[in-house]
Amino acid sequence: MSENNYQPPKVWVWNQQDGGNWSKINRPIAGPTHDKVLPIGKHPLQLYSLGTPNGQKVTILLEELLALGVTEAEYDAHLIRIGEGDQFSSGFVEVNPNSKIPALFDHSATPPIRVFESGAILLYLAEKFGHFLPKEIAARTETLNWLFWLQGSAPYLGGGFGHFYNYAPFKIEYAINRFTMEAKRQLDVLDRQLANHRFIAGDEYSIADIAIWPWYGSLAQGGLYDAAEFLDLKSYKHFQRWAEEVANRPAVKRGRKVNAPSVTQQTNSTSAMTPRILICVLKINASPNKDLTVALCDVVAQRNDLLIQPL
């Protein structure tokens, strides 16, 4: 039915086929669809996620903490294949009743603490380890201002602009125009803020940058929706400067690779192979020569045909 003659029914009925590319994972009910226990690795922090923008927030922060020498931030990253419905397993619903990635169990406490929603995980980890969130009240509040700005703004960029521009089964001019206007307004907000500050919340790198970059910084570098020209992103000079600086941080580069969607293809056999990037990233911090391991991982990352069998 075209956008011009649609009339809402008195009672809405779900038609899965109308959901476009995401019809397999979107549904109007909550709760598990199947029983499955989540795997548990050797570290207290157990992350269940996928390398989407929301997933990258958490792995970037964890890699930044490890880069500072916070060994307690070692973690196990478990791939949640949202296209296959892993987020609807009984185990995942236990850690996040909303069935969205990322989700975290902290086994350093008894019973384990569950943390879901990416912003909540960033705040939890920043407070737990005492980094990337200022302690002084004004600076802390400004950082939280921007963390919550992202949590409220990103759905308009992803679920609004990204969906109708890139994923919807057909183009709707009104929807694209409406959400393009909002996306550009948000970009202008960031550009104006960054005109007077090196980083989002001031002169110090914080969870505000870590939260915002995977959505907006990735967009600036052409990593989301292939919309850089359409949105005229080059015109946001201060925003572009910030996006490039954050992108060049080694921990950001590592964090983006963990469970990256483009490199996490698995077989359907009973001895399913583990994605090579996941193995690579998780082994970095145990290596006696971390620089060499990172270099080798970067080489392996360019080989899309390679997978590493688990030991």
C-alpha positions in Angstrom: 0.0 0.0 0.0 1.5 3.4 -1.0 2.1 6.2 1.5 -0.7 8.3 -0.1 -3.7 6.0 0.5 -2.8 4.2 3.7 -5.6 4.2 6.3 -4.8 2.9 9.8 -7.1 0.1 10.9 -9.1 0.3 14.1 -6.9 -2.4 15.6 -3.3 -2.9 14.4 -2.3 -6.4 13.4 1.4 -7.4 13.0 2.4 -8.3 9.4 6.0 -9.5 9.6 6.5 -9.1 5.9 6.1 -5.3 6.2 9.2 -5.0 8.3 11.8 -4.8 5.6 15.3 -5.9 6.2 14.7 -6.2 10.0 11.5 -8.1 9.9 13.1 -11.3 11.2 14.2 -9.7 14.5 11.5 -7.2 15.2 8.2 -8.3 16.8 5.6 -6.7 19.0 6.1 -9.0 22.0 8.9 -9.6 24.5 10.3 -12.7 26.2 12.4 -15.7 25.1 11.6 -17.8 22.0 13.9 -20.7 22.9 16.0 -22.0 25.8 19.7 -21.5 25.7 22.2 -20.9 28.5 24.7 -18.1 27.8 28.4 -19.1 27.7 30.7 -17.9 30.5 34.4 -17.3 30.0 37.2 -16.9 32.5 37.0 -13.2 33.3 34.5 -11.5 35.7 33.2 -9.3 32.9 31.1 -11.2 30.4 29.9 -9.2 27.4 27.2 -10.4 25.1 27.1 -8.2 22.1 27.6 -7.6 18.4 29.9 -4.9 16.8 27.1 -2.5 15.9 27.4 1.2 17.0 25.8 0.4 20.4 28.0 -2.7 20.8 31.1 -0.7 19.9 30.6 1.8 22.7 31.3 -0.9 25.3 34.2 -2.6 23.7 35.9 0.8 22.9 35.6 1.7 26.6 36.9 -1.7 27.7 39.9 -1.4 25.4 40.5 2.2 26.6 40.6 0.9 30.2 42.9 -1.9 29.2 45.2 0.6 27.5 45.5 2.4 30.8 46.6 -0.7 32.5 43.3 -1.5 34.2 43.7 -5.3 34.2 40.4 -5.8 36.0 38.7 -4.7 32.8 39.7 -7.9 31.0 36.6 -9.3 29.4 35.2 -12.2 27.4 33.2 -11.1 24.4 30.4 -13.5 23.3 28.9 -13.0 19.8 25.1 -12.4 19.8 23.9 -13.0 16.2 20.8 -10.7 16.2 20.0 -11.8 12.7 19.7 -15.4 14.0 17.7 -14.5 17.0 20.3 -15.1 19.7 19.0 -12.2 21.7 15.7 -14.0 22.2 17.3 -17.0 24.0 16.3 -17.6 27.6 19.8 -16.8 28.8 20.0 -13.5 27.0 16.6 -12.4 28.2 17.9 -13.1 31.7 20.6 -10.5 31.3 18.5 -8.1 29.2 14.7 -8.5 29.3 14.6 -6.0 26.4 16.5 -8.4 24.1 18.9 -5.8 22.8 22.6 -5.8 22.6 24.9 -5.0 24.4 24.4 -6.7 27.7 26.9 -7.4 30.5 27.2 -9.7 33.5 29.8 -8.7 36.1 30.7 -11.8 38.0 33.0 -10.0 40.4 29.9 -9.6 42.6 27.7 -12.3 44.1 25.2 -12.7 42.7 26.5 -11.4 39.3 25.3 -7.9 38.4 23.5 -7.5 35.1 23.8 -4.3 33.2 21.9 -3.6 30.0 21.4 -0.5 27.8 24.7 0.7 26.3 24.6 4.0 28.2 24.1 2.3 31.5 27.0 -0.1 30.8 29.3 2.9 30.0 28.3 4.6 33.2 28.7 1.4 35.3 32.2 0.7 33.9 33.4 4.3 34.2 32.3 4.4 37.8 33.6 1.0 38.6 37.1 1.6 37.4 37.3 5.4 37.9 38.2 6.5 34.4 36.6 8.6 31.6 34.0 10.2 33.9 35.2 13.3 35.8 34.8 13.4 39.5 34.3 17.1 39.8 30.6 17.9 39.8 30.4 20.4 36.9 32.6 18.3 34.6 30.8 15.1 35.5 27.4 16.7 34.9 28.5 18.0 31.5 29.7 14.5 30.5 26.4 13.0 31.6 24.5 15.7 29.7 26.1 14.4 26.5 25.8 10.8 27.4 22.1 11.2 27.8 21.9 13.4 24.7 23.3 10.5 22.7 20.8 8.0 24.2 18.0 10.3 23.2 19.3 11.3 19.8 20.7 8.2 18.2 17.3 6.5 17.7 16.4 9.4 15.4 19.7 8.8 13.4 19.4 5.0 13.4 15.8 4.0 13.7 14.7 7.2 11.9 17.1 8.4 9.2 19.1 5.2 8.8 16.0 3.0 8.5 14.1 5.1 6.0 17.1 6.1 4.0 18.8 2.7 3.8 16.7 -0.2 5.1 13.0 0.4 4.4 11.5 -1.8 1.7 10.5 1.3 -0.3 11.4 5.0 -0.1 9.1 7.4 1.6 9.9 11.0 0.8 8.2 12.5 3.8 10.0 10.1 6.2 13.4 10.6 4.7 13.0 14.4 4.7 11.7 14.5 8.2 14.6 12.4 9.7 17.2 14.0 7.4 16.3 17.3 8.9 16.7 15.9 12.4 20.0 14.2 11.6 21.4 17.4 10.3 20.2 19.4 13.2 22.0 16.9 15.5 25.1 17.2 13.5 25.0 21.0 13.8 24.6 20.6 17.6 27.8 18.6 17.7 29.6 20.8 15.3 28.8 23.9 17.4 29.9 22.2 20.6 33.1 21.0 19.1 33.9 24.5 17.8 34.9 25.4 21.3 36.1 22.1 22.8 38.6 19.5 21.8 36.2 16.7 22.9 32.5 16.5 23.4 32.3 17.4 27.0 35.3 19.6 27.2 39.1 19.2 26.8 39.2 15.6 28.3 38.2 12.5 26.4 35.3 10.8 28.2 32.4 8.4 27.9 30.6 11.1 26.1 33.0 10.7 23.2 32.9 6.9 23.5 29.1 6.9 23.4 28.7 9.4 20.5 31.5 8.3 18.2 30.3 4.9 17.1 27.1 6.5 15.7 28.1 10.0 14.6 31.8 9.6 14.1 31.3 6.4 12.1 28.8 8.3 10.0 31.3 11.1 9.4 33.8 8.5 8.0 31.2 6.9 5.7 30.7 3.9 7.9 27.0 4.2 8.3 24.3 4.2 5.6 26.7 5.5 2.8 25.2 8.9 3.4 28.2 11.2 3.8 27.4 13.1 0.5 23.7 13.1 1.0 24.1 14.7 4.5 26.9 17.0 3.3 29.0 15.8 6.2 32.2 17.6 5.0 30.5 20.9 5.9 30.7 20.2 9.6 34.4 21.0 10.0 34.7 20.9 13.8 32.8 17.6 13.9 35.0 16.1 11.2 38.1 17.1 13.1 36.8 15.4 16.3 35.6 12.3 14.4 39.1 11.8 12.9 41.0 12.3 16.1 38.8 9.7 18.0 39.0 7.3 15.1 42.8 7.3 15.3 42.9 6.2 18.9 44.4 2.7 19.1 41.8 1.5 21.6 39.0 2.7 19.4 40.5 0.8 16.5 40.6 -2.4 18.6 37.2 -1.9 20.1 35.6 -1.6 16.7 36.9 -5.0 15.7 35.4 -7.0 18.5 32.5 -9.0 17.1 32.4 -6.8 14.0 29.4 -7.8 11.9 31.5 -8.0 8.7 33.9 -10.5 10.1 31.7 -12.8 12.3 30.4 -15.3 9.8 30.1 -18.7 11.4 29.3 -22.2 10.0 26.2 -24.1 11.0 28.2 -27.3 11.9 28.4 -28.7 15.4 32.0 -27.6 15.5 31.3 -24.0 14.5 34.4 -21.9 14.0 35.0 -18.8 16.1 35.4 -15.5 14.3 39.1 -14.7 13.9 38.8 -11.1 14.9 37.2 -12.1 18.2 40.1 -14.5 18.9 42.6 -11.9 17.9 41.3 -9.1 20.1 40.8 -11.2 23.1 44.4 -12.5 22.9 46.0 -9.1 22.7 46.1 -8.4 26.4 47.5 -11.8 27.3 50.4 -11.4 24.9 53.9 -10.7 26.2 54.4 -8.5 23.1 51.2 -6.6 22.8 52.4 -4.3 20.0 53.3 -7.3 17.9 50.0 -9.0 18.6 48.1 -5.9 17.6 50.1 -5.7 14.3 49.4 -9.4 13.5 45.7 -8.9 14.3 45.6 -6.0 11.9 47.1 -8.2 9.2 44.6 -11.0 9.9 41.7 -8.5 9.9 42.3 -7.8 6.2 41.9 -11.5 5.4 38.1 -12.1 5.2 38.6 -15.7 4.3 40.4 -16.6 7.5 38.8 -18.2 10.5 40.5 -19.6 13.6 39.4 -22.9 15.1 39.0 -22.7 18.9 41.5 -24.7 20.8 
